[in-house]
Amino acid sequence: MKKAKASIRRTGNVSRRRVVPPAENDASFAKIAENLAEAGRAFYSRGWALGTSGNFSAVVSREPLRLAITCTGLDKGRLKAEQFLEIDGASEVVRGDGKPSAEALLHLALVRAVSAGAVLHTHSVWSTVLSGTYASQGGIALEGYEMLKGLEGVRTHKHREWLPILENSQDMSELAERVSATLRETPAIHGLLLREHGLYTWGASLQEAKRHVEILEFLMEVLVRAGAAATR
């Protein structure tokens, strides 16, 4: 087995050592990145990640912790595998060229809190509307819908899914701490909302996380449309 190579990155007058993953991981990383890119393009087509919104990650390895994650500022409708970076547990880039999403710390916090294999963040109209409307209540309750059974571990439409709403912030370290605290308080949830921002959800695998996006986005759209229908 090939050993990881070490290289030196200089920041001002300070040299920082980073570990470059061994070549054996190349094929695995490429496949993960391609699957994430495909998911991102699908989300764009559904109107869930328009413009440069949204960011997506998946675990490459756990020891040491490595994530494949989108570069910042990308058009998700044209997302490509080569636009993904690999970051370590401190959000430092160890593979690829570019800058990771500003919300990389939130992805790392979620992976650590729930042992997620993938974390997906969308910016749909539905999540934006509902997270603003219900912010004063601290969250949204989803109950009585058959589609809830698409969430991992849910077996009945009578399940009550709580989607917490957190105040948005540009201080990612502080926001990551609040995300971690939310997961400690409500470990059984499948997603959370940032106020007037969007949805974060996750899964043990990318396939599971993608399914959770589809289920939760569907249910949020139902709530918004049902409210609109009630006013007619």
C-alpha positions as CSV (number, residue, x, y, z in Angstrom):
1,M,0.0,0.0,0.0
2,K,1.3,3.4,-0.9
3,K,2.0,5.9,1.9
4,A,0.3,9.3,2.0
5,K,2.6,12.0,0.7
6,A,3.1,15.1,2.8
7,S,3.4,18.6,1.3
8,I,3.9,22.0,2.7
9,R,1.5,24.9,2.2
10,R,2.7,28.3,3.2
11,T,0.4,30.9,4.7
12,G,2.3,34.2,5.2
13,N,5.4,33.3,7.2
14,V,3.8,30.1,8.6
15,S,4.3,26.8,6.9
16,R,1.5,24.3,7.5
17,R,1.8,20.6,6.7
18,R,-1.1,18.9,5.0
19,V,-1.5,15.2,4.2
20,V,-2.3,14.3,0.7
21,P,-4.5,11.2,0.5
22,P,-2.9,8.1,-1.1
23,A,-3.5,7.3,-4.7
24,E,-5.6,4.3,-3.8
25,N,-8.4,6.7,-2.9
26,D,-8.5,8.4,-6.3
27,A,-11.1,6.1,-7.9
28,S,-13.3,6.1,-4.8
29,F,-13.2,9.9,-4.6
30,A,-14.0,10.3,-8.3
31,K,-17.0,8.0,-8.0
32,I,-18.3,9.9,-4.9
33,A,-17.8,13.2,-6.6
34,E,-19.6,12.1,-9.8
35,N,-22.6,10.8,-7.7
36,L,-22.8,14.1,-5.8
37,A,-22.6,16.1,-9.1
38,E,-25.4,14.0,-10.5
39,A,-27.6,14.7,-7.4
40,G,-26.8,18.4,-7.5
41,R,-27.9,18.7,-11.2
42,A,-31.1,16.8,-10.4
43,F,-31.8,19.2,-7.5
44,Y,-31.3,22.2,-9.8
45,S,-33.7,20.7,-12.3
46,R,-36.4,20.6,-9.5
47,G,-35.8,24.2,-8.5
48,W,-34.2,23.2,-5.2
49,A,-30.7,24.6,-5.9
50,L,-30.9,27.5,-8.3
51,G,-28.2,30.1,-9.0
52,T,-25.1,29.2,-6.9
53,S,-27.3,28.0,-3.9
54,G,-26.9,24.7,-2.2
55,N,-23.9,22.6,-1.2
56,F,-23.4,18.8,-1.1
57,S,-20.9,16.5,0.6
58,A,-20.2,12.8,1.3
59,V,-17.7,11.0,3.5
60,V,-14.6,9.7,1.7
61,S,-13.1,8.3,4.9
62,R,-13.7,8.5,8.6
63,E,-10.2,7.8,10.0
64,P,-9.0,10.4,9.2
65,L,-12.1,12.3,8.5
66,R,-12.3,13.4,4.8
67,L,-15.3,14.8,2.9
68,A,-15.9,15.4,-0.8
69,I,-17.7,18.8,-1.0
70,T,-18.7,21.3,-3.6
71,C,-16.5,24.4,-4.3
72,T,-18.2,27.7,-3.5
73,G,-20.1,29.7,-6.1
74,L,-21.0,27.0,-8.6
75,D,-23.9,26.8,-10.9
76,K,-25.5,23.5,-9.7
77,G,-27.2,23.0,-13.1
78,R,-23.7,22.4,-14.6
79,L,-22.1,20.7,-11.7
80,K,-19.2,18.4,-12.6
81,A,-17.2,15.9,-10.6
82,E,-14.0,17.8,-11.0
83,Q,-15.5,20.8,-9.2
84,F,-15.5,18.8,-5.9
85,L,-12.8,19.2,-3.3
86,E,-11.7,16.9,-0.5
87,I,-11.4,18.5,2.9
88,D,-10.2,17.3,6.2
89,G,-11.8,17.5,9.7
90,A,-10.7,21.2,10.0
91,S,-12.2,22.2,6.6
92,E,-8.7,22.4,5.0
93,V,-8.5,21.4,1.3
94,V,-6.4,18.3,0.8
95,R,-7.5,17.5,-2.8
96,G,-8.6,19.7,-5.7
97,D,-8.4,23.4,-6.6
98,G,-10.7,26.0,-5.2
99,K,-12.4,27.1,-2.0
100,P,-14.9,24.9,-0.2
101,S,-18.4,26.1,0.5
102,A,-18.5,28.6,3.4
103,E,-20.9,26.1,5.1
104,A,-18.3,23.3,5.1
105,L,-18.2,23.6,8.9
106,L,-21.9,22.7,9.1
107,H,-21.3,19.6,7.0
108,L,-18.6,18.5,9.3
109,A,-20.7,19.2,12.4
110,L,-23.6,17.1,11.0
111,V,-21.3,14.2,10.0
112,R,-19.9,14.1,13.5
113,A,-23.2,14.5,15.3
114,V,-25.1,11.8,13.5
115,S,-22.4,9.8,11.7
116,A,-23.9,10.8,8.4
117,G,-22.4,9.4,5.2
118,A,-23.7,12.4,3.1
119,V,-25.1,15.9,3.9
120,L,-27.2,17.8,1.3
121,H,-28.3,21.4,1.5
122,T,-31.0,22.8,-0.8
123,H,-32.6,26.3,-1.2
124,S,-36.1,25.7,-2.4
125,V,-38.9,28.2,-2.4
126,W,-40.8,26.0,0.0
127,S,-38.1,25.8,2.6
128,T,-37.5,29.5,2.4
129,V,-41.1,30.4,2.9
130,L,-41.8,28.0,5.7
131,S,-38.6,28.7,7.6
132,G,-39.5,32.3,7.7
133,T,-43.2,31.8,8.5
134,Y,-42.7,29.3,11.3
135,A,-39.4,30.7,12.8
136,S,-41.2,32.1,15.9
137,Q,-42.4,28.5,16.6
138,G,-38.9,27.1,16.5
139,G,-39.8,24.5,13.9
140,I,-42.4,22.8,11.7
141,A,-44.3,19.6,12.6
142,L,-44.9,17.2,9.7
143,E,-47.6,14.6,10.6
144,G,-50.2,12.4,9.0
145,Y,-48.6,12.2,5.5
146,E,-47.9,8.8,3.8
147,M,-44.7,10.2,2.3
148,L,-43.2,10.4,5.8
149,K,-42.5,6.6,5.4
150,G,-39.8,7.5,3.0
151,L,-37.7,8.8,5.9
152,E,-35.3,6.2,7.4
153,G,-36.8,4.3,10.3
154,V,-40.3,5.7,9.9
155,R,-43.0,3.0,9.5
156,T,-46.3,4.9,9.7
157,H,-48.0,8.0,8.4
158,K,-48.9,8.8,12.0
159,H,-45.2,9.6,12.6
160,R,-44.6,13.2,13.8
161,E,-41.4,14.6,12.2
162,W,-40.1,17.8,13.7
163,L,-38.0,20.1,11.5
164,P,-36.2,22.6,13.7
165,I,-35.7,26.1,12.4
166,L,-32.4,27.8,13.4
167,E,-31.6,31.5,13.0
168,N,-29.2,32.0,10.1
169,S,-25.8,33.4,10.6
170,Q,-22.6,34.3,8.7
171,D,-20.5,33.1,11.6
172,M,-20.1,29.5,10.6
173,S,-18.3,28.4,13.7
174,E,-21.1,29.7,15.9
175,L,-23.8,28.3,13.6
176,A,-22.0,24.9,13.5
177,E,-22.1,24.8,17.4
178,R,-25.9,25.5,17.3
179,V,-26.4,22.8,14.7
180,S,-24.5,20.3,16.9
181,A,-26.5,21.3,20.0
182,T,-29.8,20.8,18.0
183,L,-28.7,17.3,17.1
184,R,-27.9,16.5,20.7
185,E,-31.3,17.7,21.8
186,T,-33.3,16.0,19.0
187,P,-31.1,13.2,17.7
188,A,-33.9,11.4,15.8
189,I,-34.7,14.2,13.4
190,H,-34.0,13.8,9.7
191,G,-33.4,17.4,8.7
192,L,-33.3,21.0,9.9
193,L,-34.0,24.5,8.4
194,L,-32.0,27.7,8.5
195,R,-34.4,30.7,8.7
196,E,-35.2,32.1,5.2
197,H,-32.3,30.1,3.9
198,G,-32.9,26.4,3.2
199,L,-32.9,22.7,4.2
200,Y,-30.1,20.6,5.6
201,T,-30.7,16.8,5.5
202,W,-28.4,13.8,5.7
203,G,-28.3,10.0,5.5
204,A,-26.1,7.0,6.2
205,S,-25.4,7.0,2.4
206,L,-25.8,9.5,-0.4
207,Q,-28.8,7.5,-1.7
208,E,-30.5,7.8,1.7
209,A,-29.7,11.5,2.0
210,K,-31.1,12.1,-1.5
211,R,-34.3,10.3,-0.6
212,H,-34.6,12.5,2.5
213,V,-34.3,15.6,0.3
214,E,-37.0,14.4,-2.0
215,I,-39.4,13.5,0.9
216,L,-38.9,16.7,2.9
217,E,-39.0,19.0,-0.1
218,F,-42.3,17.3,-1.2
219,L,-43.8,17.7,2.3
220,M,-42.8,21.4,2.5
221,E,-44.3,22.0,-0.9
222,V,-47.5,20.4,0.2
223,L,-47.7,22.6,3.3
224,V,-47.2,25.8,1.3
225,R,-49.6,24.8,-1.5
226,A,-52.2,23.6,1.1
227,G,-52.0,27.0,2.8
228,A,-52.4,28.8,-0.6
229,A,-55.4,26.5,-1.5
230,A,-57.1,27.3,1.9
231,T,-57.1,31.0,1.1
232,R,-58.9,30.6,-2.3
